[in-house]
Amino acid sequence: MRFLVTGAAGFIGSHLCRGLVADGHDVVGLDDLSAGTLDNLADVAEVRFVEADVRDEAAVLDAAEGVDVILHEAAMRSVPLSVAEPGRTTDVNVRGTLHVLLAARASGARVVFASSSSVYGDRTTFPLTETLAPLPRSPYAASKLTGEAYCRAWWHSYGVPTMSLRYFNVYGPRQDPESRYAAVIPLFILACLRGETAEIHGDGEQARDFTFIDDVVEANIAASRAGESAFGEVVNIGGGRTPTSINRLFELIALGVGSSGPPEHVEPREGDIRRSHADVSLAEALLGYRPAVAIDEGLHATVAWFTASHGGPAVPLPT
């Protein structure tokens, strides 16, 4: 099959490109390089790269010509950044998704949309199921919920096969630690490798359902093959296990890197939720999705990659 991956030079997008090429598919990658880097695609020269913004409707239409599936990863991803820049977040995440859907309709392609567990907001009952009414707390979460609604409408209005995957805290090798809005795992690893003090927002007892990147790649590939019962649907893509607190996460990473310095607790971040925990039974029913990588195994692989890339000792993580 022929795939278009938007956000192809980013963390998740580049892993998708790599997995699709390994499976023998033709891949077009689109990215404006505002956050991603071509270094992420250096080992997949087979990808035909298009430098363009998803807000450029003509460029997206052109890139999607002749493709069978669009994996739509391009987005402004940060909750704190969306609080600081709600207009740009909405423009990229909503208008960009609209352009992808218009291109899919023109080319006859299926769309797999990268949504987020942040649409659920703060909850007290877990695990989270797709039947819960969304309660987004940030402009980022609201933009992702809007994207889901557009995808569902495109299936019902135009017969364009769509599916939305609500990712839960994706992590793994090649995740960018340098941004001010970087995810917590690469930030912790890099701080430990450099002997710097890691920051934990709040008391650190907030917990997350961390999902290893390989499981996310498998979920996207499964969604690209799913039958009509999955069209227009939204499913959770989580780690499938007990959530890990941020305090425990830091302990595991510090042990893996061989660091002994304590973290510093700072103010909580605006828009953050207290806990996430996915019920992935619908994803299993519709996609055959079964997360395979536990947190200790995923962290071991992630720490090893960052250690090789940034230097420093590494020891086995505890099981």
N, C-alpha and C positions, 0 to 999 in steps of 0.2 A: 504494500500500500504506500501511498504518498502522503506525508504528514507535513503540516505547517505547525511549527512551535513558536508562539510569540513569547517574548522574554527569553529568547533562546540562550543569551549570553549570561543569564543570571544563574543563581544556585540551582534551583529546581529545573529550570528550562534546559540547562546544559546537561544535567543528569538524564533528562528525558531524551535529548538528542543522542546521547551516548548509548542509551538502552535501545532506542529505535534502530540506530545504525547497526548495533550488534545483532539485532533480530533480522537484518537484511532489508529494512525499509528505506525508501527514498525520503530525505528530510530537507525541508526548507526552514531556515531559522531566521526569525525577524526580531530585531532588537535595536533600540536607539542608543544603546551604550551609555545611558545616563546613570545606570547603577551597575549593569553587568559589564563584563570584560571579555574580549576575545581570547584571553588566556584560558578561559574556561572551556573553549572549544578547540584548543590547540591540538588535541589528540583525536579529533573527529573531523578531519579534512573533507570527508564525504558530504558534510552538511553544506548546502548552498546558502550562504549567509546574505541577508538583505538588511542593510542598516536603515531603519525607518521607525517612526513613531506610530503607535497604534491610533493616535489621533489624526493621522493622515489617511483619510478614507481611501483615496486612490491607491496609495502604496499597499495597503492591506488587501484591497481587491486584487491588485496585480500579483502579490505574493501568494494569494490563495488560489489562483487559477490552476485548475487541474488536480487539486489535492482532494483526498478522500476524508481526512480527519484534521481538524484544527485543535491542538492542545493549547488553550489560552491561559498563559502564565503571566503575561505582561501586566504589571500593576505597580502602583505605589503601595508598598506592603506594610509600612510601619504605623502602628496605632498612635504613638506620640507625634510622629510627623503629620499624621492626618489631623490631629488636634491643632497643630501649629499652622497647617496649610490645607484647610478643608476644601477650598475651591479647586486647587490643583489636584488634590486627591480625587475629587468627584469627576473632574474633567478627564483624567487619565483612566480611572477605573470604570466609569459609567460610559462615557462617550467612546472610549477605546473598545469596550465590550460590544457596544452597539455596532461599531464598524466591523468587528469580527463576525458578528451575526449576519450583517448585511452581506459580507463576503461569502459566508457559508451558504446563504440562500442562493447567491449568484453562481457558485461553483458546485452546488449539490453536496457539500461536505457536512460531516457530523462535527459537533462542537463539544469538547470536554472542557468545562470552565472551572478554573481554580478558585473556589470560594474559601471560606474561613470559619473556624469554630467560634470566632469572635461575634458572629451574628447572634449567638445564644445569650450574650450578656452574662450578668452574674446570676447564679442559680444556687439553690440549696439542696436540690434533689439530683442524685447521680446514679448511673451514667446518663448522659444526655442523649435523647432520641430525637429523630427528625420530626416527630409529631409535635414537639414543643413549639409554642409561638415564639418567634425570635424577639429579642429585646436588645438590640444593638446599643452600645454605650459610647461609641466613637464614630466619627465620620468614616473611618476606614471600614468598620463593620457595616455601617449603613450602605456604603458603596457596594460592598460584596453582596448584601441582601438584595440590592437593586439589580445587580448582575444576574443573580439567580432568577429573579422575577422575569427579566428579559429573556433568559434562556427558556424558561417554561412557556412564556408567551410565543416564542418563535416556533416551538414544537406544536402548540395548539393552533396557532394562527396560520403558519406557513408550512407545517410538516417538516421543518428542519430538525433532525434528530439532535437533541442536546442532553447533557447531563452535567450536574454541578457536584463537585467534590469538596466537602467541607474539611479542609486540612486542619489537623491538630498539631501545632508546634513541631514543624518539620525541622530536622537537623541532620548533619552529616558532613563529610569531607567537602571542601571547597566553599563552605559558607563564609561570607565576608565578615571579618571581625573589625574592620577598620572604620565603618560608618558610625556616626554618633548614634544612629538608631539600629545598630546591629542587634541580632538575636543574642540571647543570654549565653548559649553554649559556646560559640566562638569567642565571645568576650571573656568568659571565664578562662577558657583554655589559653588564650593569648596572654592574659594577665598573669596566669600561673607560669607560663613559659618565660615571661620577661621578668619575673620576680616583682611584679607590681601588685598593688592592692586591688582586688576585685570589689566591685560595688554590688550590693544586693538592695533592691528597692523594697522598702517596708521591712516587715519582720522576717521575711524569707520562708514563712510557712505557707505562702500561696503555692499551689501545686498545679502541675501541668501534665497532660497526656502527650508525652514526647513521641514523635513518629519518625523512624529512620527513613532516610531518603530512598533507599532501595524499595521499601514497602510502598512509598508514594509512586515510584516509577511503575511498579507492578499494577497498582490501582488504575493508573492512567491507561496502561496498555489493555487491561481488562475492560475498562470503560469504552475503549475504542472498538471493542469487539462485541459489546453487550447487545442483547436483543431488544425488541421494541418495548418490553415491559419496563425497561430502564429509562426510556426517553422521557424527557421533561422532569425527571426526578432529581432529588437532592439526597446525597448520602454522606455519612461521616467516614472520614479516613483518619483513623487514630492508631495508637500503638497497641490497643487491645489489652492493656494490663493496668495495674494500679498506678495512678498518677504519682509523680515524683515531686517532692517539695524542692524549692529553689535552694534551701539550705543543704538538703541531701545531695542535690545535683552538684553543688560546689564541692562538697566533701569527696564525692566520687572522682570529680575532675582533678582536684588537688592531689589525691592519692595516685591517680593515673599519671600525672605529670611529675610527681615527686616534689610538690610544693608544700610548705608548711605554714605560710603566712595566712593570718585570718582575714576574712573579708571585712569590708566596712558597710554598715547599714545606712542607707540614705533614704530620702523621702520617697513615698510610693509614686508611681507614674500615673498621670492622668489617663483615664480610659481603660486601665488594666482591670482584668477580672480576677477573682480570688481563686477559682479552681476550674479546671477543665477535665473532663473524663468522657470519652466517646463510647457510646453503644454502637458497635460496628456490625450488628446482626443484619441490618438491611443491606449493607455493602456486601456481606457474605452471600445473602440471598440473591441479589441482583447481579453481582459481579464475580462471585466466588472469592471475594477478598478475605484473606486471612493474614494479618500481620505476622511476619516471621522473625523479626529482629527485636530482642529484648533490650532494655535500656543499657545494661552493662555491656552487652556485645556491641551495640551501636556506638556507645561512648568510647569503647576500646578502639574501634576502627577510626573514629573521628579524631581522638587524641593522637593516634599513630600518624594520621595524615598531617595534622598540624605540626607535630613534632618534626616530621621529615621536612616540611615546608619552611618552618620557622626556627628550627634548631632547638636543642635542649634535651634533657634526659626523659625517658618515659618508662614506666613500670607497669606490669599488668594490673588492670583494675580488679577489685575484689568481686567474687561471684556471689 
